[in-house]
Amino acid sequence: MECSHPFSCQCQPIANVNVLGAQLTRIELFFHRAISVLSISQVSVWVKSLNTQHRWVKLDFNACHKNDSNNFTLFIQPDVHCLTTKLLHFDVERFTQVRSELQLKIEFDQSLHISVSQCHILPILCLDTQGFTHFTYQDLTCSFYQPKASFQLHPLIICLHGAGEGGNNQSNILADKMAVTFANQLHQDMLDYPYILAPQCPSFWVDKFPLNGLYYYGERDYTADLLALIQDTLMKYQDIDPKRIYIVGGSMGGYQGLRLFSDTPDLFSAALIACPAKLPAAEKLHHLKDKKIWLVHSELDEVVPIENTLHLLEKVHDEQSTMPMFTLYKKVIVEGKTIDPHCVFLLLYDNQLTSGRNSIFEWLAEQSL
């Protein structure tokens, strides 16, 4: 028999990072007294954030699972395109991702005799980023993943974010799957349990770039600091394999990745580069000849036209050199919807590119100095 007096509970919002970024996926409810049954019709949860213009929007649930008599999970109707549940908000004026300031409120059917005032809503827990630690290096905000200890050497993957993920708020590991994809068990197994280093610069990797009639400015050139950060990481973690240091970069991060590779071509074994926003200096491009690089671009990209990638291919390939891997897309489709073709990097992070029977991550796993 249910208690007729109100009692308290805890509400734990859970988020995951999907192909389009971090969003709420479920709600964990912990009751201080046993409940025999709970259905989605008996619980209402609203959210508000910058993405909803601070208006309360009711969440749709598609299932309720009873873990035990005190613990239930409400699953939010999945939709990767839904802005309402996202943890980040894109500030168009500043051209950067900021926290969406997501808030929740919850109500229960009167038959449950649960006091809403005593339902404590905990901070949002993003499961996919839990394995990362965070530290600062100069003015870089770094997220770092260390694999389980073993007696073997492991690769190091450097993840370089795009123009919209600058700051000091870890938006570079929340805006898309670039870093977290390498921490999931499938890709850890595939890539021999790599370390992951995801530095976040305060604004932009380049000093200046035009977009939509405006100019945006970065603080400085971070190449030297990034190289020092990598060297310090190698010294600190002796089980990193110096023959398997990989770069992954999209858009402006694609430029910074190429810049690192061309400045120190003997340090890195391979790079995955999507729609590079800029190219290194012409006199350094020859350093990329015969290097293991997989490029991806959309021919319809209007933010970073394909000419950058085509020019790079022309400069690094001749009769005496090996042609870099290159995947050309037209449309970019995510979960059945066509999105901005500049976002072709999302397909890279989702391991959707293939060559023969190998996916792009399987190809990466084979590369070594």
MISEGU-294286 format. One record per residue (C-alpha): z, x, y. Coordinates in nm, 4 decimals. Example, Ala and Ser with C-alpha at 12.3 -4.5 7.8 and 13.67 -1.06 7.14 Angstrom:
! MISEGU-294286
@zz: 0.7800 | xx: 1.2300 | yy: -0.4500
@zz: 0.7140 | xx: 1.3670 | yy: -0.1060
END
This chain:
! MISEGU-294286
@zz: 0.0000 | xx: 0.0000 | yy: 0.0000
@zz: -0.1001 | xx: 0.1403 | yy: 0.3428
@zz: 0.1751 | xx: 0.2150 | yy: 0.5950
@zz: 0.1912 | xx: -0.0443 | yy: 0.8734
@zz: 0.3128 | xx: 0.2090 | yy: 1.1318
@zz: 0.0741 | xx: 0.4355 | yy: 1.3255
@zz: 0.0585 | xx: 0.7938 | yy: 1.2039
@zz: -0.1155 | xx: 1.1072 | yy: 1.3219
@zz: -0.4166 | xx: 1.3072 | yy: 1.2075
@zz: -0.6189 | xx: 1.6156 | yy: 1.2892
@zz: -0.9916 | xx: 1.6135 | yy: 1.3614
@zz: -1.1848 | xx: 1.9349 | yy: 1.2921
@zz: -1.5424 | xx: 1.9313 | yy: 1.4302
@zz: -1.7698 | xx: 2.1578 | yy: 1.2232
@zz: -2.0935 | xx: 2.3157 | yy: 1.3477
@zz: -2.3724 | xx: 2.5118 | yy: 1.1822
@zz: -2.6560 | xx: 2.7210 | yy: 1.3221
@zz: -2.9897 | xx: 2.5729 | yy: 1.2187
@zz: -3.3430 | xx: 2.6738 | yy: 1.3091
@zz: -3.3045 | xx: 2.5297 | yy: 1.6620
@zz: -2.9517 | xx: 2.6505 | yy: 1.7235
@zz: -2.5878 | xx: 2.5563 | yy: 1.6723
@zz: -2.4960 | xx: 2.1885 | yy: 1.6528
@zz: -2.2254 | xx: 1.9633 | yy: 1.5141
@zz: -2.2933 | xx: 1.8701 | yy: 1.1532
@zz: -1.9746 | xx: 1.7040 | yy: 1.0326
@zz: -1.6207 | xx: 1.5981 | yy: 1.1168
@zz: -1.3224 | xx: 1.6860 | yy: 0.8966
@zz: -1.0290 | xx: 1.4435 | yy: 0.9165
@zz: -0.6825 | xx: 1.5449 | yy: 0.7941
@zz: -0.4301 | xx: 1.2607 | yy: 0.7758
@zz: -0.0550 | xx: 1.3180 | yy: 0.7599
@zz: -0.0197 | xx: 1.0319 | yy: 0.5123
@zz: -0.2395 | xx: 0.9285 | yy: 0.2242
@zz: -0.5295 | xx: 0.6881 | yy: 0.2772
@zz: -0.6811 | xx: 0.5236 | yy: -0.0267
@zz: -1.0230 | xx: 0.4588 | yy: 0.1211
@zz: -1.2174 | xx: 0.5442 | yy: 0.4393
@zz: -1.5699 | xx: 0.4368 | yy: 0.5320
@zz: -1.7979 | xx: 0.5377 | yy: 0.8196
@zz: -1.7622 | xx: 0.1873 | yy: 0.9633
@zz: -1.3899 | xx: 0.2490 | yy: 1.0185
@zz: -1.4314 | xx: 0.5569 | yy: 1.2390
@zz: -1.6141 | xx: 0.5953 | yy: 1.5711
@zz: -1.6724 | xx: 0.9351 | yy: 1.7306
@zz: -1.8257 | xx: 0.9924 | yy: 2.0732
@zz: -1.9364 | xx: 1.3170 | yy: 2.2353
@zz: -2.0261 | xx: 1.4166 | yy: 2.5883
@zz: -2.1631 | xx: 1.7422 | yy: 2.7268
@zz: -2.4092 | xx: 1.8927 | yy: 2.9713
@zz: -2.6805 | xx: 1.7757 | yy: 2.7322
@zz: -2.5734 | xx: 1.4104 | yy: 2.7727
@zz: -2.5194 | xx: 1.4454 | yy: 3.1503
@zz: -2.1495 | xx: 1.4038 | yy: 3.0685
@zz: -2.2025 | xx: 1.0508 | yy: 2.9385
@zz: -2.0284 | xx: 0.9479 | yy: 2.6150
@zz: -2.2727 | xx: 0.9081 | yy: 2.3244
@zz: -2.1673 | xx: 0.7662 | yy: 1.9889
@zz: -2.2445 | xx: 0.9771 | yy: 1.6832
@zz: -2.4287 | xx: 0.8359 | yy: 1.3831
@zz: -2.2804 | xx: 0.9191 | yy: 1.0432
@zz: -2.4706 | xx: 0.8902 | yy: 0.7168
@zz: -2.1881 | xx: 0.9518 | yy: 0.4682
@zz: -1.8135 | xx: 0.9807 | yy: 0.4230
@zz: -1.6723 | xx: 1.1999 | yy: 0.1457
@zz: -1.3156 | xx: 1.1801 | yy: 0.0182
@zz: -1.1892 | xx: 1.5318 | yy: -0.0511
@zz: -0.8419 | xx: 1.4060 | yy: -0.1366
@zz: -0.6153 | xx: 1.1236 | yy: -0.0202
@zz: -0.5363 | xx: 1.3095 | yy: 0.3030
@zz: -0.8729 | xx: 1.4679 | yy: 0.3787
@zz: -1.2132 | xx: 1.3087 | yy: 0.4461
@zz: -1.5456 | xx: 1.4480 | yy: 0.5709
@zz: -1.7807 | xx: 1.2480 | yy: 0.7925
@zz: -2.1390 | xx: 1.3769 | yy: 0.7817
@zz: -2.3446 | xx: 1.3402 | yy: 1.0997
@zz: -2.6981 | xx: 1.2062 | yy: 1.0602
@zz: -2.9002 | xx: 1.5309 | yy: 1.0490
@zz: -3.1549 | xx: 1.5922 | yy: 1.3254
@zz: -3.2189 | xx: 1.9501 | yy: 1.4378
@zz: -3.3986 | xx: 1.8194 | yy: 1.7481
@zz: -3.0981 | xx: 1.6172 | yy: 1.8691
@zz: -2.9584 | xx: 1.7596 | yy: 2.1950
@zz: -2.6449 | xx: 1.5453 | yy: 2.1822
@zz: -2.4759 | xx: 1.7560 | yy: 1.9156
@zz: -2.5859 | xx: 2.1020 | yy: 2.0354
@zz: -2.3297 | xx: 2.3629 | yy: 2.1362
@zz: -2.5592 | xx: 2.5198 | yy: 2.3960
@zz: -2.7364 | xx: 2.3844 | yy: 2.7030
@zz: -3.0416 | xx: 2.5485 | yy: 2.8582
@zz: -2.9918 | xx: 2.6039 | yy: 3.2310
@zz: -3.3498 | xx: 2.5865 | yy: 3.3573
@zz: -3.2718 | xx: 2.7203 | yy: 3.7045
@zz: -3.0960 | xx: 3.0300 | yy: 3.5714
@zz: -3.3241 | xx: 3.0506 | yy: 3.2650
@zz: -3.0341 | xx: 3.1030 | yy: 3.0291
@zz: -2.8348 | xx: 2.9336 | yy: 2.7551
@zz: -2.4834 | xx: 2.8247 | yy: 2.8526
@zz: -2.2119 | xx: 2.6483 | yy: 2.6554
@zz: -2.2749 | xx: 2.2742 | yy: 2.6565
@zz: -1.9052 | xx: 2.1943 | yy: 2.7233
@zz: -1.9074 | xx: 1.9550 | yy: 2.4289
@zz: -1.6101 | xx: 1.7165 | yy: 2.4139
@zz: -1.5180 | xx: 1.4566 | yy: 2.1520
@zz: -1.3154 | xx: 1.1384 | yy: 2.1346
@zz: -1.2363 | xx: 0.9332 | yy: 1.8262
@zz: -1.1293 | xx: 0.5765 | yy: 1.7453
@zz: -1.0223 | xx: 0.4145 | yy: 1.4189
@zz: -1.0455 | xx: 0.0598 | yy: 1.2938
@zz: -0.7185 | xx: -0.1247 | yy: 1.3560
@zz: -0.6770 | xx: -0.1878 | yy: 0.9836
@zz: -0.6062 | xx: 0.1836 | yy: 0.9330
@zz: -0.3000 | xx: 0.1795 | yy: 1.1608
@zz: -0.3856 | xx: 0.5242 | yy: 1.2960
@zz: -0.2660 | xx: 0.6219 | yy: 1.6418
@zz: -0.5600 | xx: 0.7591 | yy: 1.8400
@zz: -0.3202 | xx: 0.9226 | yy: 2.0845
@zz: -0.1792 | xx: 1.1249 | yy: 1.7963
@zz: -0.5159 | xx: 1.2334 | yy: 1.6570
@zz: -0.5399 | xx: 1.5968 | yy: 1.7574
@zz: -0.8990 | xx: 1.7175 | yy: 1.8039
@zz: -0.9264 | xx: 2.0877 | yy: 1.7227
@zz: -1.1750 | xx: 2.3317 | yy: 1.8824
@zz: -1.5226 | xx: 2.3244 | yy: 1.7270
@zz: -1.5554 | xx: 2.5597 | yy: 1.4299
@zz: -1.9014 | xx: 2.7123 | yy: 1.3815
@zz: -1.9109 | xx: 2.8176 | yy: 1.0179
@zz: -2.2199 | xx: 3.0391 | yy: 1.0336
@zz: -2.0702 | xx: 3.2738 | yy: 1.2934
@zz: -1.7251 | xx: 3.3088 | yy: 1.1339
@zz: -1.8158 | xx: 3.6370 | yy: 0.9633
@zz: -1.9031 | xx: 3.8057 | yy: 1.2949
@zz: -1.6633 | xx: 4.0071 | yy: 1.5083
@zz: -1.7200 | xx: 4.0638 | yy: 1.8793
@zz: -1.6726 | xx: 4.3624 | yy: 2.1080
@zz: -1.8064 | xx: 4.5068 | yy: 2.4321
@zz: -2.0036 | xx: 4.8280 | yy: 2.4688
@zz: -2.0635 | xx: 4.9305 | yy: 2.8293
@zz: -2.1714 | xx: 4.5927 | yy: 2.9718
@zz: -2.3197 | xx: 4.4703 | yy: 2.6435
@zz: -2.1435 | xx: 4.1930 | yy: 2.4511
@zz: -2.1914 | xx: 4.2673 | yy: 2.0822
@zz: -2.1632 | xx: 4.0523 | yy: 1.7712
@zz: -2.1240 | xx: 4.2474 | yy: 1.4485
@zz: -2.1334 | xx: 4.1556 | yy: 1.0819
@zz: -1.9914 | xx: 4.3897 | yy: 0.8186
@zz: -2.0827 | xx: 4.3210 | yy: 0.4543
@zz: -1.8310 | xx: 4.3318 | yy: 0.1748
@zz: -1.7126 | xx: 4.6823 | yy: 0.0950
@zz: -1.8902 | xx: 4.8632 | yy: -0.1858
@zz: -1.9704 | xx: 5.2160 | yy: -0.2933
@zz: -2.3377 | xx: 5.1848 | yy: -0.1968
@zz: -2.5319 | xx: 5.2410 | yy: 0.1233
@zz: -2.6471 | xx: 4.9356 | yy: 0.3169
@zz: -2.9192 | xx: 4.8699 | yy: 0.5752
@zz: -2.8458 | xx: 4.8022 | yy: 0.9417
@zz: -3.0350 | xx: 4.5222 | yy: 1.1177
@zz: -3.0533 | xx: 4.5274 | yy: 1.4990
@zz: -3.1104 | xx: 4.1750 | yy: 1.6388
@zz: -3.2469 | xx: 4.1644 | yy: 1.9949
@zz: -3.2378 | xx: 3.8286 | yy: 2.1719
@zz: -3.4941 | xx: 3.6725 | yy: 2.4036
@zz: -3.4796 | xx: 3.6128 | yy: 2.7786
@zz: -3.2813 | xx: 3.2894 | yy: 2.7553
@zz: -2.9853 | xx: 3.4326 | yy: 2.5648
@zz: -2.8429 | xx: 3.6844 | yy: 2.8103
@zz: -2.4791 | xx: 3.6628 | yy: 2.9202
@zz: -2.1433 | xx: 3.7258 | yy: 2.7542
@zz: -2.0973 | xx: 3.4006 | yy: 2.5595
@zz: -2.2452 | xx: 3.4862 | yy: 2.2177
@zz: -2.5381 | xx: 3.2535 | yy: 2.2905
@zz: -2.7567 | xx: 3.5154 | yy: 2.1225
@zz: -2.6089 | xx: 3.4210 | yy: 1.7817
@zz: -2.5868 | xx: 3.0476 | yy: 1.8568
@zz: -2.9277 | xx: 2.9715 | yy: 2.0109
@zz: -3.1189 | xx: 3.0279 | yy: 1.6867
@zz: -3.0861 | xx: 3.1830 | yy: 1.3411
@zz: -3.1956 | xx: 3.5358 | yy: 1.4310
@zz: -2.8632 | xx: 3.7030 | yy: 1.3479
@zz: -2.6857 | xx: 3.4495 | yy: 1.1261
@zz: -2.9825 | xx: 3.4195 | yy: 0.8888
@zz: -2.9173 | xx: 3.7740 | yy: 0.7666
@zz: -2.5511 | xx: 3.6931 | yy: 0.6999
@zz: -2.6149 | xx: 3.4073 | yy: 0.4578
@zz: -2.5689 | xx: 3.4893 | yy: 0.0919
@zz: -2.9349 | xx: 3.4502 | yy: -0.0059
@zz: -3.0563 | xx: 3.7033 | yy: 0.2494
@zz: -2.7578 | xx: 3.9334 | yy: 0.2001
@zz: -2.8576 | xx: 3.9572 | yy: -0.1671
@zz: -3.2254 | xx: 3.9997 | yy: -0.0804
@zz: -3.1707 | xx: 4.2770 | yy: 0.1753
@zz: -2.9008 | xx: 4.4749 | yy: -0.0092
@zz: -2.6063 | xx: 4.3463 | yy: 0.1972
@zz: -2.7025 | xx: 4.4666 | yy: 0.5448
@zz: -2.4835 | xx: 4.5250 | yy: 0.8459
@zz: -2.5930 | xx: 4.3139 | yy: 1.1439
@zz: -2.5638 | xx: 4.4276 | yy: 1.5053
@zz: -2.6568 | xx: 4.1725 | yy: 1.7733
@zz: -2.6058 | xx: 4.3075 | yy: 2.1276
@zz: -2.6221 | xx: 4.0656 | yy: 2.4218
@zz: -2.7218 | xx: 4.2004 | yy: 2.7626
@zz: -2.5830 | xx: 4.0352 | yy: 3.0795
@zz: -2.9187 | xx: 3.8816 | yy: 3.1745
@zz: -3.2555 | xx: 4.0263 | yy: 3.0687
@zz: -3.3794 | xx: 4.3331 | yy: 2.8821
@zz: -3.6491 | xx: 4.3956 | yy: 3.1474
@zz: -3.5963 | xx: 4.4701 | yy: 3.5161
@zz: -3.8232 | xx: 4.1896 | yy: 3.6404
@zz: -4.0501 | xx: 3.9216 | yy: 3.4986
@zz: -4.2427 | xx: 3.6237 | yy: 3.6410
@zz: -4.2283 | xx: 3.2718 | yy: 3.4963
@zz: -4.3434 | xx: 2.9390 | yy: 3.6366
@zz: -4.3951 | xx: 3.0842 | yy: 3.9830
@zz: -4.0503 | xx: 3.2476 | yy: 3.9991
@zz: -3.9239 | xx: 3.6015 | yy: 3.9432
@zz: -3.6180 | xx: 3.6776 | yy: 3.7320
@zz: -3.4355 | xx: 4.0088 | yy: 3.7505
@zz: -3.2413 | xx: 4.2107 | yy: 3.4968
@zz: -2.9714 | xx: 4.4636 | yy: 3.5832
@zz: -3.1298 | xx: 4.7780 | yy: 3.4408
@zz: -3.2965 | xx: 4.9495 | yy: 3.1466
@zz: -3.0672 | xx: 4.9197 | yy: 2.8420
@zz: -3.2653 | xx: 5.1401 | yy: 2.6042
@zz: -3.0381 | xx: 5.4449 | yy: 2.6311
@zz: -2.7236 | xx: 5.2337 | yy: 2.5870
@zz: -2.8687 | xx: 5.0578 | yy: 2.2836
@zz: -2.9585 | xx: 5.3875 | yy: 2.1204
@zz: -2.6081 | xx: 5.5210 | yy: 2.1901
@zz: -2.4590 | xx: 5.2015 | yy: 2.0453
@zz: -2.6646 | xx: 5.2416 | yy: 1.7283
@zz: -2.5664 | xx: 5.6069 | yy: 1.6902
@zz: -2.1986 | xx: 5.5215 | yy: 1.7409
@zz: -2.2294 | xx: 5.2481 | yy: 1.4777
@zz: -2.3818 | xx: 5.4943 | yy: 1.2304
@zz: -2.0961 | xx: 5.7374 | yy: 1.2893
@zz: -1.8281 | xx: 5.4705 | yy: 1.2498
@zz: -1.9687 | xx: 5.3096 | yy: 0.9342
@zz: -2.0586 | xx: 5.5853 | yy: 0.6925
@zz: -2.1983 | xx: 5.3442 | yy: 0.4328
@zz: -2.4938 | xx: 5.2515 | yy: 0.6551
@zz: -2.8149 | xx: 5.3935 | yy: 0.5119
@zz: -2.9837 | xx: 5.5962 | yy: 0.7916
@zz: -3.3155 | xx: 5.5483 | yy: 0.6130
@zz: -3.2977 | xx: 5.1691 | yy: 0.6444
@zz: -3.2406 | xx: 5.0747 | yy: 1.0066
@zz: -3.4416 | xx: 4.7665 | yy: 1.0949
@zz: -3.5249 | xx: 4.5989 | yy: 1.4269
@zz: -3.5748 | xx: 4.2246 | yy: 1.4729
@zz: -3.6796 | xx: 4.0978 | yy: 1.8153
@zz: -3.8413 | xx: 3.7933 | yy: 1.9707
@zz: -4.0126 | xx: 3.7589 | yy: 2.3088
@zz: -3.8187 | xx: 3.9809 | yy: 2.5516
@zz: -3.6223 | xx: 4.1091 | yy: 2.2524
@zz: -3.9587 | xx: 4.1905 | yy: 2.0971
@zz: -4.0328 | xx: 4.4152 | yy: 2.3928
@zz: -3.6927 | xx: 4.5835 | yy: 2.3709
@zz: -3.7420 | xx: 4.6354 | yy: 1.9990
@zz: -4.0789 | xx: 4.8030 | yy: 2.0520
@zz: -3.9285 | xx: 5.0118 | yy: 2.3293
@zz: -3.6524 | xx: 5.1386 | yy: 2.0989
@zz: -3.9021 | xx: 5.2087 | yy: 1.8205
@zz: -4.1478 | xx: 5.3937 | yy: 2.0461
@zz: -3.8712 | xx: 5.6000 | yy: 2.2109
@zz: -3.7167 | xx: 5.7086 | yy: 1.8775
@zz: -3.9824 | xx: 5.6451 | yy: 1.6111
@zz: -3.8015 | xx: 5.8504 | yy: 1.3461
@zz: -3.4799 | xx: 5.6474 | yy: 1.3699
@zz: -3.6118 | xx: 5.3116 | yy: 1.2510
@zz: -3.7791 | xx: 5.2280 | yy: 0.9228
@zz: -3.9341 | xx: 4.8912 | yy: 1.0172
@zz: -3.9478 | xx: 4.6172 | yy: 1.2794
@zz: -4.0143 | xx: 4.2430 | yy: 1.2840
@zz: -4.1520 | xx: 4.1565 | yy: 1.6273
@zz: -4.2501 | xx: 3.8131 | yy: 1.7605
@zz: -4.4533 | xx: 3.7517 | yy: 2.0784
@zz: -4.3419 | xx: 4.0666 | yy: 2.2679
@zz: -4.2954 | xx: 3.9795 | yy: 2.6359
@zz: -4.3956 | xx: 4.3278 | yy: 2.7455
@zz: -4.5197 | xx: 4.6513 | yy: 2.5909
@zz: -4.3709 | xx: 5.0015 | yy: 2.6146
@zz: -4.5420 | xx: 5.2518 | yy: 2.8428
@zz: -4.8996 | xx: 5.3294 | yy: 2.7367
@zz: -4.8199 | xx: 5.6953 | yy: 2.6696
@zz: -4.5582 | xx: 5.5933 | yy: 2.4106
@zz: -4.7611 | xx: 5.3407 | yy: 2.2138
@zz: -4.9115 | xx: 5.6105 | yy: 1.9922
@zz: -4.5591 | xx: 5.6729 | yy: 1.8561
@zz: -4.5937 | xx: 5.3392 | yy: 1.6768
@zz: -4.8971 | xx: 5.4453 | yy: 1.4742
@zz: -4.8374 | xx: 5.4171 | yy: 1.0998
@zz: -4.4972 | xx: 5.2582 | yy: 1.1592
@zz: -4.3929 | xx: 4.9600 | yy: 0.9495
@zz: -4.4202 | xx: 4.6685 | yy: 1.1920
@zz: -4.4814 | xx: 4.2996 | yy: 1.1233
@zz: -4.6069 | xx: 4.1160 | yy: 1.4324
@zz: -4.6236 | xx: 3.7398 | yy: 1.4784
@zz: -4.7671 | xx: 3.5382 | yy: 1.7663
@zz: -4.9132 | xx: 3.1953 | yy: 1.8419
@zz: -5.2616 | xx: 3.1859 | yy: 1.9884
@zz: -5.1497 | xx: 2.8898 | yy: 2.2042
@zz: -4.8512 | xx: 3.0729 | yy: 2.3579
@zz: -4.8609 | xx: 3.0201 | yy: 2.7358
@zz: -4.5270 | xx: 3.1884 | yy: 2.8104
@zz: -4.6317 | xx: 3.5227 | yy: 2.6601
@zz: -5.0084 | xx: 3.5124 | yy: 2.6013
@zz: -5.1310 | xx: 3.6757 | yy: 2.2823
@zz: -5.3018 | xx: 3.9584 | yy: 2.4736
@zz: -4.9862 | xx: 4.1739 | yy: 2.4502
@zz: -4.9906 | xx: 4.1652 | yy: 2.0715
@zz: -5.3674 | xx: 4.2151 | yy: 2.0498
@zz: -5.3472 | xx: 4.5124 | yy: 2.2864
@zz: -5.0715 | xx: 4.6670 | yy: 2.0756
@zz: -5.2753 | xx: 4.6232 | yy: 1.7584
@zz: -5.5734 | xx: 4.7883 | yy: 1.9253
@zz: -5.3700 | xx: 5.0866 | yy: 2.0440
@zz: -5.1885 | xx: 5.1616 | yy: 1.7181
@zz: -5.4731 | xx: 5.1092 | yy: 1.4721
@zz: -5.7745 | xx: 5.3283 | yy: 1.4073
@zz: -5.9556 | xx: 5.4747 | yy: 1.1053
@zz: -5.6750 | xx: 5.7225 | yy: 1.0445
@zz: -5.3791 | xx: 5.4833 | yy: 1.0792
@zz: -5.2360 | xx: 5.1891 | yy: 0.8905
@zz: -5.2808 | xx: 4.8429 | yy: 1.0396
@zz: -4.9483 | xx: 4.6706 | yy: 1.1197
@zz: -4.8785 | xx: 4.3428 | yy: 0.9466
@zz: -4.9881 | xx: 4.0532 | yy: 1.1673
@zz: -4.9411 | xx: 3.6781 | yy: 1.1322
@zz: -5.1191 | xx: 3.4491 | yy: 1.3770
@zz: -5.0112 | xx: 3.0890 | yy: 1.4216
@zz: -5.1650 | xx: 2.8093 | yy: 1.6179
@zz: -4.9085 | xx: 2.5301 | yy: 1.6227
@zz: -4.5383 | xx: 2.5850 | yy: 1.5668
@zz: -4.3872 | xx: 2.3008 | yy: 1.3659
@zz: -4.0133 | xx: 2.2635 | yy: 1.3033
@zz: -3.8788 | xx: 1.9805 | yy: 1.0870
@zz: -4.1990 | xx: 1.7808 | yy: 1.1263
@zz: -4.2295 | xx: 1.8138 | yy: 1.5057
@zz: -4.4622 | xx: 2.0388 | yy: 1.7047
@zz: -4.2659 | xx: 2.2491 | yy: 1.9527
@zz: -4.3534 | xx: 2.5036 | yy: 2.2227
@zz: -4.5803 | xx: 2.7611 | yy: 2.0517
@zz: -4.3903 | xx: 3.0412 | yy: 2.2231
@zz: -4.1073 | xx: 2.9625 | yy: 1.9799
@zz: -4.3018 | xx: 3.1156 | yy: 1.6905
@zz: -4.0081 | xx: 3.3553 | yy: 1.6487
@zz: -3.8127 | xx: 3.0662 | yy: 1.4953
@zz: -4.0459 | xx: 3.0750 | yy: 1.1945
@zz: -3.9770 | xx: 3.4467 | yy: 1.1565
@zz: -3.5989 | xx: 3.3925 | yy: 1.1599
@zz: -3.6407 | xx: 3.1177 | yy: 0.8999
@zz: -3.8265 | xx: 3.3598 | yy: 0.6670
@zz: -4.1361 | xx: 3.1378 | yy: 0.6647
@zz: -4.3938 | xx: 3.4170 | yy: 0.7013
@zz: -4.5565 | xx: 3.5467 | yy: 0.3850
@zz: -4.7974 | xx: 3.8122 | yy: 0.2663
@zz: -4.9200 | xx: 3.7558 | yy: -0.0856
@zz: -4.6134 | xx: 3.6635 | yy: -0.2890
@zz: -4.3672 | xx: 3.8308 | yy: -0.0542
@zz: -4.1850 | xx: 3.6659 | yy: 0.2337
@zz: -4.1321 | xx: 3.8641 | yy: 0.5526
@zz: -3.7707 | xx: 3.9398 | yy: 0.4566
@zz: -3.8771 | xx: 4.0558 | yy: 0.1097
@zz: -4.1286 | xx: 4.2859 | yy: 0.2783
@zz: -3.8556 | xx: 4.4164 | yy: 0.5081
@zz: -3.6287 | xx: 4.4878 | yy: 0.2114
@zz: -3.8933 | xx: 4.7247 | yy: 0.0697
@zz: -3.9153 | xx: 4.9428 | yy: 0.3818
@zz: -3.7415 | xx: 5.2793 | yy: 0.4027
@zz: -3.7998 | xx: 5.6138 | yy: 0.5720
END
